[in-house]
Amino acid sequence: MKQILRLIKIYIVIMRNSLDKDLFNFRYLWLMKFFIIFFPNLWFRSSSLSRGERIRNTFEELGPIFVKLGQTISTRKDLLPDDIAEELVKLQDKVTPFPGEQAKTTIEQALGEKIEDIFDEFDIKSLASASVAQVHAAKLKNKEVVIKVLRPGIEKLIIKDINLMYFIARSVDKVWEESKRLKPVEIVSEYEKVIFGELDLVKEASNANLLRKNFTDSNYLYVPEIYFDYTRKNVLVMERIFGIQISNRIELDKNNINIKRLAEKGVEIFFTQVFQHNFFHADMHPGNIFVSYENPSDPKYCAVDFGIMGSLSESDQKYLALNFQAFFQRDYKKVAELHVDSGWVGENTRIDELENSIRSVCEPIFEKPLKDISFGNVLLQLFSVARQYEMEVQPQLVLLQKTLLNIEGLGRDLYPDLDLWVTAKPFFEKWAKDNMSLSAVLKKISKNSPKFISEISDFPETLSLIRKKLNETKLQQEIKEMKSDIKSSRFKNSILFMILMIMILIEIL
């Protein structure tokens, strides 16, 4: 019932902002227009606001999850009309703030002291306001800091929308045959983890601290210091940074920032996080990224808002790196093989057919400069191809895909002529050297040698157990399975013995 009421609220907000003409012209959705007869207050609507303003207002009225959606869309100016893109950008840090007195009360309750007893100064007016929290400037022991405060009641609002998303996802799962491949429930589950991670500012502080350690003494990215003594679940205090918002091209030019180098560094930071640190900032919209005034010829990024971070399993990282390499080398057969090997498409998929389908989408883009290529459109075309081969959406990769599209959007705005492959190629080469070379394999063997030795020492006991099972009265099928286990174990034992011998030889040499 709650979900139905929320859907009615969404419908009313859409109609009140006169978006029905834009949204309900699609097949079947035009029927939604007739529901207006039940809402007399919406019969006579007029608005002096532009289309972009009405869309932005709708996202704001519908709450934090919809604002997040608007923020993501706002990074893809290449896919949006200018009037809509300009308005959605305001969702990045210009969401309507809640009263400063309310923020002050929240801070005092969280820290257990009067705000004037902790901070030398506190600005009651918010410095920036977003969907989940807002930020106030302050001074702590004569240090410039910012205080991030969660919106009051934000958790209840998010729970309502998450439940609605589950309701829609499960409904779709029952009636739409494509849902098995697209996994809507799993995607909502992944998003739930992400959004609730944003509601714990202690977790965000820990994320920021790890990212700061990863980029210690780096001239690529600066992460502000966190003051854990003054951080709680709903309040975070960190060093205030001063820089130019990355979307402010006028200010960047005024300060003679090397735009080409800035764009290159953005790509380099992304691939460093994904393939070297395996810990990446997954909310890289322009509202969260600044550029340092120092050293304009070799500019440094400054990041804020660490509520949404991502990481990959070792196998996903491997397949992604190899896919990127094969893609940029135009080796479509390799891309097809990797999709089968990784389990992203069915094992019965014909490699040659998948190869040709991928080629038909990707090959034309290599005939164009980067400025004329939209990876957003390419992804949509690849999804269309994937549908033919029942390719399953990987929920664990959705966050990375979103981040990659954000990076592309930023890069396109900064420097459209950026050659993505030239910039990214060194990272893939380094990753291959660190993970796929003989020395890397031997290093991994050496690292895991205690585990291998333990498994070898346990082998006689395992063999005895298998023999015991074979002597028991079992079904013939189970006997066959036990025999298979013996063969597998012997093979494993011989492999482990060979590995040990190699390690001994390495030590001797």
Stockholm file with secondary structure:
# STOCKHOLM 1.0

chainA/1-509         MKQILRLIKIYIVIMRNSLDKDLFNFRYLWLMKFFIIFFPNLWFRSSSLSRGERIRNTFEELGPIFVKLGQTISTRKDLLPDDIAEELVKLQDKVTPFPGEQAKTTIEQALGEKIEDIFDEFDIKSLASASVAQVHAAKLKNKEVVIKVLRPGIEKLIIKDINLMYFIARSVDKVWEESKRLKPVEIVSEYEKVIFGELDLVKEASNANLLRKNFTDSNYLYVPEIYFDYTRKNVLVMERIFGIQISNRIELDKNNINIKRLAEKGVEIFFTQVFQHNFFHADMHPGNIFVSYENPSDPKYCAVDFGIMGSLSESDQKYLALNFQAFFQRDYKKVAELHVDSGWVGENTRIDELENSIRSVCEPIFEKPLKDISFGNVLLQLFSVARQYEMEVQPQLVLLQKTLLNIEGLGRDLYPDLDLWVTAKPFFEKWAKDNMSLSAVLKKISKNSPKFISEISDFPETLSLIRKKLNETKLQQEIKEMKSDIKSSRFKNSILFMILMIMILIEIL
#=GR chainA/1-509 SS CHHHHHHHHHHHHHHHTTCHHHHTTSTTGGGGGGGGGGCGGGSSCCCCSCHHHHHHHHHHHHCHHHHHHHHHHHTCGGGSCHHHHHHHGGGGTBSCCCCHHHHHHHHHHHHTSCHHHHCSEECSSCSEECSSEEEEEEEETTEEEEEEEECTTHHHHHHHHHHHHHHHHHHHHHHCTTHHHHCHHHHHHHHHHHHHHTTCHHHHHHHHHHHHHHTTTCSSEECCCBCGGGCBTTEEEEECCCEEETTCHHHHHHTTCCHHHHHHHHHHHHHHIIIIISCEECCCCGGGEEEESSCTTSCCEEECCCSCEECCCHHHHHHHHHHHHHHHTTCHHHHHHHHHHTTSSCTTCCHHHHHHHHHHHHGGGGGSCGGGCCHHHHHHHHHHHHHHTTCCCCHHHHHHHHHHHHHHHHHHHHCTTCCHHHHHHHHHHHHHHHHTSHHHHHHHHHHTHHHHHHHHHTHHHHHHHHHHHHHSCCCHHHHHHHHHHHHHHHHHHHHHHHHHHHHHHHHHC
#=GC SS_cons         CHHHHHHHHHHHHHHHTTCHHHHTTSTTGGGGGGGGGGCGGGSSCCCCSCHHHHHHHHHHHHCHHHHHHHHHHHTCGGGSCHHHHHHHGGGGTBSCCCCHHHHHHHHHHHHTSCHHHHCSEECSSCSEECSSEEEEEEEETTEEEEEEEECTTHHHHHHHHHHHHHHHHHHHHHHCTTHHHHCHHHHHHHHHHHHHHTTCHHHHHHHHHHHHHHTTTCSSEECCCBCGGGCBTTEEEEECCCEEETTCHHHHHHTTCCHHHHHHHHHHHHHHIIIIISCEECCCCGGGEEEESSCTTSCCEEECCCSCEECCCHHHHHHHHHHHHHHHTTCHHHHHHHHHHTTSSCTTCCHHHHHHHHHHHHGGGGGSCGGGCCHHHHHHHHHHHHHHTTCCCCHHHHHHHHHHHHHHHHHHHHCTTCCHHHHHHHHHHHHHHHHTSHHHHHHHHHHTHHHHHHHHHTHHHHHHHHHHHHHSCCCHHHHHHHHHHHHHHHHHHHHHHHHHHHHHHHHHC
//
